[in-house]
Amino acid sequence: MTVPEPVSRTSPRPVRRTVFTQGWRDVTFLHWAVDPAVVAPLLPAGARPDELGGATYVGLIPFRMRRIGLLGAPGMPWVGSFAETNVRLYSVDEQGRRGVVFRSLEADRLLPVLAARWVAHLPYLWSRMRVEREGDQLTYRSDRRWPGPRGAGGTVVVRVGDPLPEPGPLARFLTSRWGLHQTTGRRLAYWPNEHPAWPLYAADLLALDDDLVAAAGLPSVAGAPDSVLFSPGVDVRFGPREH
């Protein structure tokens, strides 16, 4: 079994050609530790659960997408900006590349949802969503429209705390992800990205009413998360998919 690459706060594989750009803003990271055997059947063939201390993690990540741009062109201000929430797992492939596997990605713009599903083959879903901020408190709301199960969603409320000048091993493991794994044409593909190191903050979870994790095939994941983090965000470049 290949040893995973070291966890690095900057990309170990710089993107040489830009396929598209995104801005990720007001990002909250909620994570639950789980037995790797729970998520292994949900990963594409050729990827296995990435582990830290014998556990892997399930992430619920609400945020604001800002100005998606294609092929280096300026980002689109309206159609490319929307609220999003994803449920993701942590993966490593036979080349040792660490990444994520998306189980679902909620977004409140229909056109990007359709494009991502049909062109990029990512599990995007159309939802009513809002992100509200009052001082150091953020509220994320989602309510799935299409495809089902209709009404899946919930509310996340967090209070942002102090910056983390030196994130610990778990925070680095969860946020230092430089690509996503997915199956394309019956082969495992890796879609690399690069961005500055995440500016991370401690955060307190004030309220959580969620069924997106269960709808993503993980009904046994419940209770208070094991990690709560916040970031004001980063700008991201994606390169061409690799095998």
HUNORSUL-V450591 format. One record per residue. N is the residue number from 1. SS is DSSP state (A for helix, B for strand, O for the rest). PHI is phi in whole degrees, 0 to 359 (999 if undefined). OMEGA is omega in whole degrees, 0 to 359 (* if undefined). Layout:
n = {N/N}
ss = {SS/SS}
phi = {PHI/PHI}
omega = {OMEGA/OMEGA}
//
This chain:
n = {1/2/3/4/5/6/7/8/9/10/11/12/13/14/15/16/17/18/19/20/21/22/23/24/25/26/27/28/29/30/31/32/33/34/35/36/37/38/39/40/41/42/43/44/45/46/47/48/49/50/51/52/53/54/55/56/57/58/59/60/61/62/63/64/65/66/67/68/69/70/71/72/73/74/75/76/77/78/79/80/81/82/83/84/85/86/87/88/89/90/91/92/93/94/95/96/97/98/99/100/101/102/103/104/105/106/107/108/109/110/111/112/113/114/115/116/117/118/119/120/121/122/123/124/125/126/127/128/129/130/131/132/133/134/135/136/137/138/139/140/141/142/143/144/145/146/147/148/149/150/151/152/153/154/155/156/157/158/159/160/161/162/163/164/165/166/167/168/169/170/171/172/173/174/175/176/177/178/179/180/181/182/183/184/185/186/187/188/189/190/191/192/193/194/195/196/197/198/199/200/201/202/203/204/205/206/207/208/209/210/211/212/213/214/215/216/217/218/219/220/221/222/223/224/225/226/227/228/229/230/231/232/233/234/235/236/237/238/239/240/241/242/243}
ss = {O/O/O/O/O/O/O/O/O/O/O/O/O/O/O/O/O/O/O/B/B/B/B/B/B/B/B/B/B/B/B/B/B/B/O/A/A/A/A/A/O/O/O/O/O/O/B/B/B/O/O/B/O/O/B/B/B/B/B/B/B/B/B/B/B/B/B/B/B/B/O/O/O/O/O/O/O/O/O/O/O/B/B/B/B/B/B/B/B/B/B/B/B/O/O/O/O/B/B/B/B/B/B/B/B/B/B/O/O/A/A/A/A/A/A/A/A/A/O/O/O/O/O/B/B/B/B/B/B/B/B/B/B/B/O/O/B/B/B/B/B/B/B/B/B/B/O/O/O/O/O/O/B/B/B/B/B/B/B/B/B/B/B/O/O/O/O/O/A/A/A/A/A/A/A/O/O/O/B/B/B/B/B/B/O/O/B/B/B/B/B/B/B/B/B/O/O/O/O/O/B/B/B/B/B/B/B/B/B/B/O/A/A/A/A/O/O/O/O/O/O/O/O/O/O/O/B/B/B/B/B/B/B/B/B/B/B/B/B/B/B/B/O}
phi = {999/292/285/298/299/299/288/229/281/232/298/282/227/305/282/271/229/274/270/203/236/212/246/251/231/48/265/250/249/250/223/242/282/221/293/306/295/290/262/307/292/265/266/293/303/99/241/231/299/276/236/224/63/85/242/243/224/249/248/242/233/270/192/249/280/230/54/297/234/249/53/83/287/303/295/278/289/258/295/264/231/192/281/214/220/238/251/223/242/245/227/216/253/288/268/84/283/277/200/233/236/274/270/199/221/276/212/256/239/292/299/298/299/296/296/293/289/270/262/269/59/256/279/283/223/273/221/282/217/215/236/237/229/229/63/264/249/240/236/244/233/213/209/292/257/201/287/288/288/299/89/299/158/141/225/235/233/228/244/282/255/276/294/257/296/222/303/283/302/292/300/294/300/283/252/272/237/246/171/236/261/203/266/230/57/69/242/284/244/232/251/280/220/214/195/298/302/299/281/252/230/294/208/252/276/266/202/213/227/222/230/291/296/296/295/275/98/230/293/278/273/205/86/291/292/276/213/229/226/222/218/294/124/215/260/232/242/251/260/294/295/237/242}
omega = {182/177/178/176/178/173/184/181/171/189/175/181/181/179/183/180/184/174/173/180/178/167/177/186/177/187/172/180/172/183/176/175/180/174/179/180/180/186/183/180/183/181/177/178/181/176/177/179/172/189/171/180/178/179/166/190/171/183/170/193/173/182/174/172/183/166/172/177/183/172/177/178/178/181/181/189/182/184/181/181/185/173/180/171/177/170/186/178/185/193/172/183/184/172/180/181/177/179/175/171/180/174/176/177/178/176/184/170/185/184/176/177/181/180/182/180/189/182/183/179/176/187/177/180/183/183/164/185/175/172/181/179/173/183/181/181/178/177/178/179/177/181/188/178/188/340/188/2/179/178/176/181/180/184/173/177/180/171/183/180/185/175/177/183/178/181/180/183/181/179/178/180/186/186/180/184/191/176/176/176/174/177/175/180/179/177/176/177/179/183/189/173/173/178/176/175/179/165/188/178/168/179/176/176/182/180/177/175/191/167/177/179/178/179/179/176/183/184/182/180/185/179/181/178/179/180/175/180/177/172/172/171/179/170/193/171/174/175/178/176/180/174/*}
//
